[in-house]
Amino acid sequence: MKSSRKVLLATAATIATAGMLAGCTSGGGSTTNADGKIELRVATFPPGADEAAYKAFAEQEKQFESEHKNIDIIGVEYEWKGPTFAVQLAGGSLPDVFTVPFTDTKTLLENGQLTDVTDAIKKLGYADKFNPVILDGVTGSDGKLYGFPRQAYAMGLHYNRDLFTAAGLDPNTPPTTWDEVRKFAKQITEKTGKAGFAEMAAGNTGGWQLTAATVARGGRTQTDNEDGGATSTVDNDATAAALQFLHDVRWEDNSFGSKFDLDWGSINQEFAAGNVGMYVSGSDVYTALVRDFGMKPETYGLGVVPTEGKDPGTLGGGDVAVISPTASKEVADAAVEWIDWYYMQKLMDKDAAVADAKTLNESGQAVGTPLLPVLSREQYEESLTWIEQYINVPRDQMAPFIDTIWEQTPVGEPKAKTQEVYALLDNVVQTVLTKKDADIPALLKQAQTDAQALLDQ
């Protein structure tokens, strides 16, 4: 299903051709159309999103353009992927407005690849309303702001309620310890033949999830130095325990399934198809599971990630709406108006929140997926009361997460060379999953050396 307007595939294989067909690339060529309106190319959904998603976007596009008559919104299919993002950015083939993970903003800032939006945020009047910890991710060394934090999440344990029931497990009571996760996974596999537990291991997601598992067990994979640098601490007991868990689920229990190169998209596809009992990912993934991968809402369950050890936490993350560094001032100004209207106002303004929720609800899109507050917890919880009548996600099936997540300590992702280190750790995870006799201590020792070499560059 395509949007009512141009939709370009933002994939490495097709983006160049799409750019030529569109007649220009981001920030290049004419910025106005035949009607004299500013053409603004904005990120929408990953390829494969359902018709309802585009219906909702078309309605929101119509609403925005009715209020901003000098701007013509052009939706662009977009999915951030670590290995291809740098190529798209360097080639100027990204939309004028797109989103990036918190982990990428520091690198982009260092490379001068984000647009300064300090004056715009101050003029809009909410620079001081952001969570300071989150705002740090878009603050450059010059103290200026280079993006709009628009969504945050905590890691959650996603599980298939139908597979729980088929395995004789209570779908309202997900596991709360790693030993229970392993036990439940084995029971699911024995009773259903499906993978009881799976984990991402490719496209930088293996390192991401290994870091999350480390934090949940009280460890950290990186520490900040006083001089602004960082030290790799990958070789620690918590990371070793996380890898041993994967080894045991895979080789001793045979509960992992047969796919060891899953990334964010493919594991969501497997889970939505009912082939995976449990996996860990951001708490916000429910929307994509239903919208992009066809999951049946009644099969979904969400709990917190088990924590243990002396200093456990729950890895958090999120993304930032940014403007292409190649955008003209005219386009950048239009981009600020879109970001404020589409992403930000629904977080802090009741009328905007209600209008957004109503549009999404009427188009069959998810409303009320659990998130962490970009602003304050009080503001976030108040916003839920504004849109209560439009919430359509099964929050009762997410209660084990919603009722407990505030008791866990949030931990941000490593700041230095984040995606590069994640890519390095992909190989460690894949080795453990594909070699029964993998030497975990040796793998971690080498990974720490390699990670430190990246940090020292």
URDA-V386077 format. One line per field, one symbol per residue. burial: 1 if it has 24 or more other ideal C-beta (glycine too) atoms within 12 Angstrom, else 0. A space follows every 10 residues. Layout:
burial: ???
//
This chain:
burial: 0010111111 1000100110 0101111000 1000000111 1111111111 0111111111 1001100100 1111111111 1101110110 0111111111 1111111110 0011111001 1001011011 1011111111 0000111111 1111111111 1111001010 1001100101 1111111110 0101111111 1111111111 1111111111 1100000001 1111110111 1111111111 0010111011 1111111111 1101111111 1111111111 1110101011 1111111110 0111111111 1111111100 1111111111 1111111110 0111111111 1010111111 1111100011 0011011001 1111101101 1101100101 1111111111 1111111111 1110000101 0011001101 1101100
//
